[in-house]
Amino acid sequence: MPFAVWAGLVVFIVVVLVLDLTVFNREAHEVSTKEAGIWTGVWLTLAVAFGIGLWMFRGGDYAAQYFAGYLIELSLSVDNVFVFALIFGYFAVPAIYRHRVLYWGIFGALVLRLTFILIGGALLEAFRPTIYVFGAFLLYTAYRMLRHSGVEIHPEENPLLRLLRRVFPMTANYQGAAFFIIENGKRVATPLLAVLVVVETSDVIFAVDSIPAIFSITDDEFLVFASNAFAILGLRTLYFVLASSINRFRYLSTGLAVILGVVGVKMLLSEVIHLKAWVPLLLVVVILAVSVVASLRAAPAVEVEDEVSHVPLGGALGGMHEDTD
């Protein structure tokens, strides 16, 4: 893809992120389900419009690869939503500040994903058998997801969080929407920065799964990044739409495991079986539809709030002022 097209996509992403922070969400506020639903629709429309543009200028196969990658990334993002809910519950983050954490978390995720994509693309180009490593890893991830019995988070064991508390002293309570404040003439961190570090770290884990999955659909780095970018841009508002009802999608993780297993096998057999671009797209759509319908027809699972240990803020951040090694 020409450099001008890459630059255009990056400029578009930067512009919408700046507008989000400076115009649409200048003041910290609690995002309502209605507001989140409207913005989720906006991001979905932009993603579809981008795919239609690809269809018009590059053809149906090219657009089908984008849509398949986008659907995989979007569906895997639902797991992110569940983890975000656990993190916010663990740190007792006030609802009014959650959008700010997710905003900067998504910004960092885009930079991280682009780095992973360029590295992955370079590995595949320099050493083609890397695709078999990716395929085997996806099969292992699918197996692990099928055996998965629950999500646990242990921020106190996060190495980046431990490093943060060594570098910066931290206030005991939230200080509005600030990540840093000046206290007694010194810059100190707030608990909101600790939450951001944990959110960013969780995205690293999800990126390790999702990037190889999309490379199974296409080795075009532009398509991989575009599908990631549009899915991640809508992830913030998707959290506010799904956080209170994520328990209803009890079979979605099974569907995601099947998808990862299918794309893992496709990678391992890439030199033997060559599928049209629309075939993976159709498989992803069917698997997601079946898992969602099965989930909605089943009895609700345990509420997310019931699974989160709502520890007091002091307990969640215990030991942040001094190292316990």
C-alpha positions as CSV (number, residue, x, y, z in Angstrom):
1,M,0.0,0.0,0.0
2,P,1.4,3.5,-1.0
3,F,2.9,5.6,1.8
4,A,0.2,8.3,1.2
5,V,-2.5,5.8,2.0
6,W,-0.8,4.8,5.3
7,A,-0.3,8.4,6.2
8,G,-3.9,9.2,5.4
9,L,-5.1,6.4,7.8
10,V,-2.8,7.5,10.6
11,V,-3.8,11.2,10.2
12,F,-7.5,10.2,10.3
13,I,-6.9,8.2,13.5
14,V,-5.0,11.1,15.2
15,V,-7.7,13.6,14.2
16,V,-10.6,11.6,15.6
17,L,-8.7,10.9,18.8
18,V,-7.9,14.6,19.2
19,L,-11.5,15.6,18.5
20,D,-12.7,12.9,21.0
21,L,-10.6,14.4,23.8
22,T,-10.8,18.1,23.1
23,V,-14.3,18.5,21.7
24,F,-16.7,15.6,22.4
25,N,-15.4,14.6,25.8
26,R,-13.6,17.7,27.1
27,E,-15.3,17.4,30.5
28,A,-15.1,14.2,32.5
29,H,-18.5,12.6,32.7
30,E,-20.2,9.2,33.2
31,V,-20.9,7.8,29.8
32,S,-24.5,6.6,29.5
33,T,-25.5,3.4,27.6
34,K,-27.4,5.6,25.1
35,E,-24.4,7.8,24.4
36,A,-22.1,4.8,24.1
37,G,-24.6,3.1,21.8
38,I,-24.6,6.1,19.5
39,W,-20.9,6.3,19.3
40,T,-20.5,2.6,18.8
41,G,-22.8,3.0,15.8
42,V,-20.6,5.8,14.5
43,W,-17.4,3.7,14.8
44,L,-19.1,0.7,13.2
45,T,-20.3,2.9,10.3
46,L,-16.8,4.3,9.8
47,A,-15.4,0.8,9.8
48,V,-17.9,-0.4,7.2
49,A,-17.5,2.7,5.1
50,F,-13.7,2.1,5.0
51,G,-14.3,-1.5,3.9
52,I,-16.7,-0.4,1.2
53,G,-14.0,2.1,0.0
54,L,-11.5,-0.8,-0.2
55,W,-14.1,-2.8,-2.2
56,M,-14.5,0.0,-4.7
57,F,-10.8,0.8,-5.2
58,R,-9.1,-2.6,-4.6
59,G,-11.8,-5.2,-5.2
60,G,-13.9,-7.7,-3.3
61,D,-11.2,-10.1,-2.2
62,Y,-9.2,-7.2,-0.6
63,A,-12.2,-5.9,1.2
64,A,-13.2,-9.4,2.4
65,Q,-9.8,-9.8,4.0
66,Y,-10.3,-6.5,5.8
67,F,-13.8,-7.4,7.0
68,A,-12.7,-10.8,8.2
69,G,-9.8,-9.3,10.2
70,Y,-12.0,-6.6,11.6
71,L,-14.6,-9.1,12.8
72,I,-12.0,-11.2,14.4
73,E,-10.4,-8.3,16.2
74,L,-13.9,-6.9,17.2
75,S,-15.0,-10.2,18.6
76,L,-11.7,-10.7,20.5
77,S,-12.3,-7.2,21.9
78,V,-15.2,-8.5,23.9
79,D,-12.8,-10.3,26.1
80,N,-11.0,-7.0,26.7
81,V,-14.3,-5.5,27.8
82,F,-14.7,-8.2,30.5
83,V,-11.1,-7.6,31.7
84,F,-11.6,-3.8,31.8
85,A,-14.7,-4.4,34.0
86,L,-12.6,-6.5,36.3
87,I,-9.8,-3.9,36.5
88,F,-12.2,-1.0,37.1
89,G,-13.9,-3.0,39.8
90,Y,-10.6,-4.0,41.4
91,F,-9.4,-0.4,41.6
92,A,-12.8,1.0,42.4
93,V,-12.5,3.5,39.6
94,P,-15.3,6.1,39.6
95,A,-17.5,5.8,36.5
96,I,-16.8,9.5,35.6
97,Y,-13.1,8.8,35.0
98,R,-13.3,5.5,33.1
99,H,-13.6,7.0,29.7
100,R,-10.3,9.0,30.2
101,V,-8.5,5.8,31.2
102,L,-9.8,3.9,28.1
103,Y,-9.0,6.9,25.8
104,W,-5.3,6.9,26.7
105,G,-5.3,3.1,26.9
106,I,-6.6,2.9,23.3
107,F,-4.1,5.5,22.2
108,G,-1.3,3.3,23.6
109,A,-2.8,0.2,22.2
110,L,-2.8,1.6,18.7
111,V,1.0,2.4,18.9
112,L,1.6,-1.1,20.4
113,R,-0.4,-2.9,17.8
114,L,1.3,-1.1,14.9
115,T,4.7,-2.1,16.4
116,F,3.6,-5.7,16.7
117,I,2.3,-5.7,13.2
118,L,5.4,-4.4,11.6
119,I,7.5,-6.9,13.5
120,G,5.2,-9.7,12.6
121,G,5.2,-8.7,9.0
122,A,9.0,-8.5,8.9
123,L,9.3,-11.9,10.4
124,L,6.9,-13.5,7.9
125,E,8.7,-11.8,5.0
126,A,12.2,-12.8,6.2
127,F,11.4,-16.3,7.4
128,R,8.2,-17.7,6.0
129,P,8.0,-20.7,8.4
130,T,7.1,-18.2,11.1
131,I,3.6,-18.7,9.9
132,Y,3.7,-22.2,11.4
133,V,4.8,-20.8,14.7
134,F,1.8,-18.4,14.6
135,G,-0.5,-21.2,13.7
136,A,0.6,-23.5,16.5
137,F,0.4,-20.6,19.0
138,L,-3.2,-19.9,17.9
139,L,-4.1,-23.6,18.3
140,Y,-2.6,-23.5,21.8
141,T,-4.5,-20.3,22.6
142,A,-7.8,-21.9,21.4
143,Y,-7.2,-24.9,23.6
144,R,-6.4,-22.6,26.6
145,M,-9.6,-20.6,25.9
146,L,-11.7,-23.7,25.8
147,R,-10.3,-24.8,29.1
148,H,-10.7,-21.4,30.5
149,S,-12.9,-21.4,33.7
150,G,-12.7,-17.7,34.7
151,V,-10.8,-14.5,34.5
152,E,-8.5,-13.5,37.4
153,I,-6.4,-10.3,37.6
154,H,-3.5,-9.8,39.9
155,P,-2.4,-6.1,39.5
156,E,-0.1,-6.4,42.5
157,E,2.0,-8.9,40.5
158,N,2.2,-6.6,37.5
159,P,5.9,-5.9,36.9
160,L,5.2,-2.5,35.2
161,L,3.1,-1.5,38.2
162,R,5.9,-2.5,40.5
163,L,8.3,-0.4,38.5
164,L,5.9,2.6,38.6
165,R,5.7,2.6,42.3
166,R,9.5,2.6,42.5
167,V,9.8,5.6,40.2
168,F,6.9,7.7,41.5
169,P,5.3,8.2,44.9
170,M,1.5,7.8,44.6
171,T,-1.4,9.5,46.3
172,A,-3.7,7.4,48.4
173,N,-6.9,8.6,46.5
174,Y,-8.0,9.6,43.1
175,Q,-7.3,13.3,42.2
176,G,-10.0,13.9,39.7
177,A,-9.1,12.8,36.1
178,A,-5.4,13.6,36.6
179,F,-2.6,11.0,36.2
180,F,-0.1,13.2,37.9
181,I,-0.3,16.1,40.4
182,I,2.2,18.4,42.1
183,E,2.3,17.8,45.8
184,N,4.7,19.6,48.1
185,G,6.6,20.8,45.1
186,K,7.1,17.2,43.7
187,R,5.4,15.4,40.9
188,V,3.4,12.4,42.2
189,A,1.3,9.8,40.4
190,T,-2.4,9.1,41.2
191,P,-4.1,5.7,41.3
192,L,-5.6,6.5,37.9
193,L,-2.1,6.1,36.4
194,A,-1.8,2.7,38.0
195,V,-5.1,1.7,36.4
196,L,-3.9,2.9,33.0
197,V,-0.7,0.8,33.4
198,V,-2.7,-2.4,34.1
199,V,-5.1,-1.7,31.2
200,E,-2.2,-1.2,28.8
201,T,-0.5,-4.4,30.1
202,S,-3.7,-6.4,29.5
203,D,-3.8,-5.2,25.9
204,V,-0.3,-6.6,25.3
205,I,-1.6,-10.0,26.2
206,F,-4.6,-9.6,23.9
207,A,-2.4,-8.3,21.0
208,V,-0.3,-11.5,21.2
209,D,-3.4,-13.5,20.4
210,S,-5.2,-11.1,17.9
211,I,-2.3,-10.1,15.7
212,P,-1.3,-13.6,14.6
213,A,-5.0,-14.4,14.1
214,I,-5.4,-11.6,11.6
215,F,-2.1,-12.5,9.8
216,S,-3.9,-15.8,9.2
217,I,-6.3,-13.9,7.0
218,T,-3.9,-11.6,5.2
219,D,-0.2,-10.8,5.3
220,D,-0.9,-7.3,4.1
221,E,0.3,-5.1,7.0
222,F,-1.9,-2.2,6.0
223,L,-5.1,-4.4,6.2
224,V,-3.9,-5.9,9.5
225,F,-3.4,-2.5,11.0
226,A,-6.6,-1.0,9.5
227,S,-8.8,-3.8,10.9
228,N,-7.1,-3.5,14.3
229,A,-7.4,0.3,14.4
230,F,-11.1,0.5,13.6
231,A,-11.9,-2.3,16.1
232,I,-9.8,-0.7,18.8
233,L,-11.3,2.8,18.2
234,G,-14.7,1.4,18.9
235,L,-13.6,-0.5,21.9
236,R,-14.0,2.4,24.4
237,T,-17.7,2.9,23.7
238,L,-18.2,-0.9,23.3
239,Y,-17.1,-1.2,26.9
240,F,-19.9,1.1,28.1
241,V,-22.4,-0.7,26.0
242,L,-21.5,-4.3,27.1
243,A,-20.0,-3.9,30.6
244,S,-23.3,-4.4,32.4
245,S,-24.5,-7.2,30.2
246,I,-21.3,-9.1,29.3
247,N,-22.5,-12.0,31.4
248,R,-25.1,-12.8,28.8
249,F,-22.5,-13.8,26.2
250,R,-21.5,-17.0,28.0
251,Y,-20.7,-19.0,24.9
252,L,-18.8,-16.2,23.1
253,S,-15.5,-17.4,24.4
254,T,-16.2,-20.8,23.0
255,G,-16.9,-19.3,19.6
256,L,-13.7,-17.3,19.8
257,A,-11.8,-20.4,20.6
258,V,-13.3,-22.1,17.5
259,I,-12.3,-19.1,15.4
260,L,-8.8,-19.1,16.7
261,G,-8.6,-22.9,16.1
262,V,-9.8,-22.5,12.5
263,V,-7.4,-19.7,11.7
264,G,-4.6,-21.6,13.4
265,V,-5.3,-24.7,11.2
266,K,-5.5,-22.4,8.1
267,M,-2.0,-21.1,8.9
268,L,-0.6,-24.5,9.4
269,L,-2.0,-25.6,6.0
270,S,-1.4,-22.4,4.2
271,E,0.9,-24.0,1.7
272,V,-1.5,-26.8,1.0
273,I,-5.0,-25.3,1.1
274,H,-5.7,-21.9,-0.6
275,L,-9.1,-20.4,0.2
276,K,-10.9,-17.5,-1.4
277,A,-10.9,-14.4,0.8
278,W,-14.6,-14.6,1.4
279,V,-14.4,-18.1,3.0
280,P,-12.7,-17.1,6.2
281,L,-15.1,-14.1,6.4
282,L,-18.1,-16.3,6.1
283,L,-16.8,-18.8,8.7
284,V,-16.2,-16.0,11.2
285,V,-19.7,-14.6,10.7
286,V,-21.3,-18.0,11.1
287,I,-19.3,-19.0,14.2
288,L,-20.0,-15.6,15.9
289,A,-23.7,-15.7,15.0
290,V,-24.1,-19.2,16.5
291,S,-22.2,-18.4,19.7
292,V,-24.1,-15.1,20.2
293,V,-27.5,-16.7,19.5
294,A,-26.7,-19.6,21.8
295,S,-25.7,-17.2,24.5
296,L,-28.8,-15.1,24.3
297,R,-31.0,-18.2,24.4
298,A,-29.3,-19.6,27.5
299,A,-29.8,-18.5,31.1
300,P,-27.6,-15.5,32.1
301,A,-24.3,-16.3,33.7
302,V,-23.1,-14.7,36.9
303,E,-23.0,-10.9,36.8
304,V,-19.6,-9.4,36.3
305,E,-20.0,-7.3,39.4
306,D,-20.4,-10.5,41.4
307,E,-17.1,-11.9,40.1
308,V,-15.1,-8.8,41.0
309,S,-13.4,-8.4,44.3
310,H,-14.4,-4.8,45.1
311,V,-11.4,-4.2,47.4
312,P,-11.1,-0.8,49.1
313,L,-8.9,1.7,47.2
314,G,-6.3,1.5,49.9
315,G,-6.3,-2.3,49.7
316,A,-6.0,-2.3,45.9
317,L,-3.1,0.0,46.0
318,G,-1.5,-1.3,49.2
319,G,2.3,-1.1,49.2
320,M,2.3,1.5,46.4
321,H,4.4,3.9,48.5
322,E,7.2,1.5,49.3
323,D,8.6,-1.6,47.7
324,T,7.9,-4.9,49.5
325,D,10.7,-6.9,47.9
